Amino acid sequence: MQLPRRAASLAAVAAASAVLLAGCGNDDGPSDGKIEGADSAKKTSAAPTPTKGEDAPKEERPDFRTSDITLPEDIKLVFDWEQPDDPEKAAALDGAADYMRAIDHGTVKQDPKDPVLARHVVPLQTAEAFATKKVQIDVDKGYTVTGTERYSKAEVGDVVDGKLAEVSFCMDQSKLFSKEIKTGKVLRTEESAASYMRLTLVMQKPDQKNSPWKARTFEAEERAVKQCKD
């Protein structure tokens, strides 16, 4: 039986992760994944990301296409984004890019508790629950990933309470496939509406200077062809 592309299961995994956390109380913030003032503060920005040194002048910041997260050569993440002028927004979007890289890193390492992944999530929040559950599913099935994952149409909201920013972006997995670890067989599928998703993350600013912004909450909209291709 042909395995559906990874994108087809992301929203289901996210929903299951939210259920897992429903009974977990914490004082870090709202449990529903929303940040107060996010809707009113949200402001579209021509997108994303990087900044390993968020206080550096724009011309001195590293390109967001670089990262200290290494993946096998057959896995390529392409971020079709421009670095925003605001350094905090750039850092938040850089953190979002590294969160997506870290999920793939956990799958490659076959470790839901991968230290690289743990470094890029806020503990006991939906972004962590989603990522660890997704990696665990890949481990249970004996799958890794191969191919190209493309990200585009990023938007970043204003920073709320000096530490939280909502970011959203499109993900195209039409050229990313699961691969059986034991046999090396690539499970290819045709491009479809399930290849496109719109993801929304709330990123949290670190307490320590020069540490990465971490993913706090995760939401996924499946079959986002209109948002991502039009």
C-alpha positions as CSV (number, residue, x, y, z in Angstrom):
1,M,0.0,0.0,0.0
2,Q,1.3,3.4,-0.9
3,L,2.1,5.7,2.0
4,P,0.4,9.1,1.8
5,R,2.7,12.1,1.9
6,R,3.7,13.3,5.4
7,A,1.7,16.5,5.0
8,A,-1.6,14.5,4.9
9,S,-1.1,13.6,8.6
10,L,0.3,16.8,10.1
11,A,-3.1,18.3,11.1
12,A,-4.3,15.0,12.6
13,V,-1.1,14.7,14.6
14,A,-1.5,18.3,15.8
15,A,-5.1,17.7,16.9
16,A,-4.1,14.6,18.8
17,S,-1.3,16.5,20.5
18,A,-3.7,19.2,21.6
19,V,-5.9,16.5,23.2
20,L,-2.9,15.1,25.0
21,L,-2.2,18.5,26.6
22,A,-5.8,19.3,27.4
23,G,-5.5,18.2,31.0
24,C,-2.0,19.6,31.6
25,G,-2.3,22.8,33.5
26,N,0.6,25.2,33.5
27,D,1.2,28.9,34.3
28,D,3.2,29.7,31.2
29,G,0.3,31.0,29.2
30,P,-3.0,30.2,27.5
31,S,-3.6,26.5,27.0
32,D,-5.6,27.0,23.7
33,G,-2.5,28.1,21.8
34,K,-3.6,31.7,21.4
35,I,-1.8,34.7,22.7
36,E,-3.7,37.7,24.0
37,G,-3.7,40.5,21.6
38,A,-2.4,38.4,18.8
39,D,-5.3,39.1,16.5
40,S,-5.2,42.8,17.0
41,A,-1.4,42.9,17.0
42,K,-0.9,40.7,14.0
43,K,0.8,42.5,11.1
44,T,1.7,40.9,7.8
45,S,5.4,41.0,7.2
46,A,7.1,40.0,4.0
47,A,8.4,37.2,5.8
48,P,11.0,35.5,7.5
49,T,13.6,34.7,9.3
50,P,17.0,34.6,10.5
51,T,19.1,36.0,12.8
52,K,21.4,34.1,15.0
53,G,22.5,37.5,16.5
54,E,19.2,39.4,16.8
55,D,20.8,42.7,17.9
56,A,23.2,42.9,14.9
57,P,22.5,45.3,12.1
58,K,20.6,43.7,9.2
59,E,23.6,43.7,6.9
60,E,25.6,41.8,9.6
61,R,23.0,39.1,10.4
62,P,23.5,35.6,9.1
63,D,21.3,34.5,6.2
64,F,18.3,32.5,7.5
65,R,19.0,29.8,5.0
66,T,22.0,28.8,7.1
67,S,21.5,26.8,10.3
68,D,23.5,24.8,12.8
69,I,21.0,22.0,12.4
70,T,22.5,19.5,9.9
71,L,20.4,17.1,7.8
72,P,21.4,14.4,5.3
73,E,22.1,15.6,1.8
74,D,19.0,14.0,0.4
75,I,16.8,16.2,2.6
76,K,16.5,19.8,1.5
77,L,14.4,22.5,3.2
78,V,13.9,25.6,1.0
79,F,12.7,28.8,2.7
80,D,11.3,31.1,0.0
81,W,11.4,34.0,2.4
82,E,13.0,37.4,2.7
83,Q,14.5,38.6,6.0
84,P,12.4,41.2,7.6
85,D,13.9,44.5,8.8
86,D,12.7,44.2,12.4
87,P,15.4,42.1,14.3
88,E,12.9,40.4,16.7
89,K,10.6,39.4,13.8
90,A,13.6,38.1,12.0
91,A,14.7,36.1,15.0
92,A,11.2,34.7,15.5
93,L,11.0,33.5,11.9
94,D,14.5,32.1,12.1
95,G,13.3,30.1,15.1
96,A,10.3,28.9,13.1
97,A,12.6,27.7,10.3
98,D,14.8,25.8,12.8
99,Y,11.7,24.2,14.4
100,M,10.8,22.7,11.1
101,R,14.4,21.6,10.6
102,A,14.5,20.1,14.1
103,I,11.4,17.9,13.4
104,D,13.1,16.4,10.4
105,H,16.3,16.0,12.5
106,G,14.4,14.0,15.1
107,T,13.0,11.7,12.4
108,V,16.5,11.2,10.9
109,K,17.8,10.4,14.4
110,Q,14.8,8.3,15.2
111,D,14.5,10.0,18.5
112,P,11.4,11.8,19.8
113,K,13.6,13.1,22.6
114,D,16.2,14.4,20.2
115,P,18.2,17.1,22.1
116,V,18.2,19.2,18.9
117,L,14.4,19.1,18.8
118,A,14.1,19.8,22.5
119,R,16.2,23.0,22.1
120,H,13.7,24.5,19.7
121,V,10.4,23.9,21.6
122,V,8.8,25.2,24.8
123,P,8.2,22.3,27.1
124,L,4.6,21.0,27.7
125,Q,3.1,23.1,24.9
126,T,1.5,21.9,21.7
127,A,4.5,22.6,19.4
128,E,6.5,20.1,21.5
129,A,3.7,17.6,21.7
130,F,3.1,17.7,17.9
131,A,6.8,17.4,17.1
132,T,7.5,14.5,19.4
133,K,4.3,12.6,18.4
134,K,5.2,13.1,14.7
135,V,8.7,11.7,15.2
136,Q,7.4,8.8,17.3
137,I,5.0,7.8,14.5
138,D,8.0,7.8,12.1
139,V,10.0,5.7,14.5
140,D,7.2,3.2,15.0
141,K,6.8,2.8,11.2
142,G,10.6,2.7,10.6
143,Y,10.5,5.7,8.2
144,T,12.7,8.6,7.6
145,V,12.2,11.3,5.0
146,T,13.8,12.3,1.7
147,G,13.3,15.0,-0.9
148,T,12.6,18.7,-0.9
149,E,10.3,20.6,1.5
150,R,9.5,24.2,0.4
151,Y,8.2,27.0,2.6
152,S,6.7,30.3,1.4
153,K,4.3,33.1,2.0
154,A,5.4,33.8,5.5
155,E,3.7,36.3,7.8
156,V,4.8,37.5,11.2
157,G,2.8,39.3,13.8
158,D,4.0,42.0,16.1
159,V,5.8,40.9,19.3
160,V,3.3,40.6,22.1
161,D,4.2,41.2,25.7
162,G,7.8,41.5,24.6
163,K,8.2,37.8,24.1
164,L,5.6,36.1,21.8
165,A,5.1,36.4,18.1
166,E,2.7,34.6,15.8
167,V,4.1,33.4,12.5
168,S,2.4,31.5,9.7
169,F,3.6,30.1,6.4
170,C,2.8,27.7,3.6
171,M,4.4,24.3,3.3
172,D,4.7,22.4,0.0
173,Q,5.6,18.7,0.5
174,S,4.9,17.6,-3.1
175,K,8.5,16.6,-3.5
176,L,9.1,15.2,0.0
177,F,8.5,11.5,0.7
178,S,8.8,8.9,3.4
179,K,11.6,6.4,3.1
180,E,11.9,3.0,4.7
181,I,15.0,2.9,6.8
182,K,15.6,-0.9,6.5
183,T,15.2,-1.1,2.7
184,G,15.9,2.4,1.5
185,K,12.7,2.3,-0.5
186,V,11.2,5.7,-1.2
187,L,7.4,5.8,-0.9
188,R,6.4,8.2,-3.7
189,T,3.0,9.7,-4.2
190,E,1.6,12.2,-6.7
191,E,1.1,15.9,-6.0
192,S,-2.3,16.6,-4.6
193,A,-4.2,19.1,-2.4
194,A,-2.8,17.2,0.6
195,S,0.7,18.4,-0.5
196,Y,-0.1,21.9,0.7
197,M,-0.6,23.1,4.3
198,R,-0.7,26.5,6.1
199,L,1.0,26.3,9.4
200,T,0.7,28.8,12.3
201,L,3.2,28.9,15.2
202,V,3.5,31.0,18.2
203,M,7.2,31.6,18.8
204,Q,8.6,32.5,22.2
205,K,11.6,34.8,22.8
206,P,14.3,33.1,24.9
207,D,15.4,34.4,28.3
208,Q,19.1,33.9,27.4
209,K,20.6,36.2,24.9
210,N,21.6,34.6,21.6
211,S,19.5,31.5,22.2
212,P,17.0,30.6,19.6
213,W,13.3,31.6,19.7
214,K,11.3,28.5,20.5
215,A,8.1,27.1,19.1
216,R,5.3,27.3,21.6
217,T,2.1,26.4,19.8
218,F,1.4,24.7,16.5
219,E,-1.7,24.7,14.3
220,A,-2.1,23.2,10.8
221,E,-4.6,23.8,8.1
222,E,-4.7,20.9,5.6
223,R,-5.3,21.2,1.8
224,A,-4.4,24.8,1.8
225,V,-4.1,25.0,-2.0
226,K,-5.9,28.4,-2.3
227,Q,-3.7,30.0,0.4
228,C,-0.5,28.5,-0.9
229,K,-0.7,28.4,-4.7
230,D,-3.0,31.3,-5.6
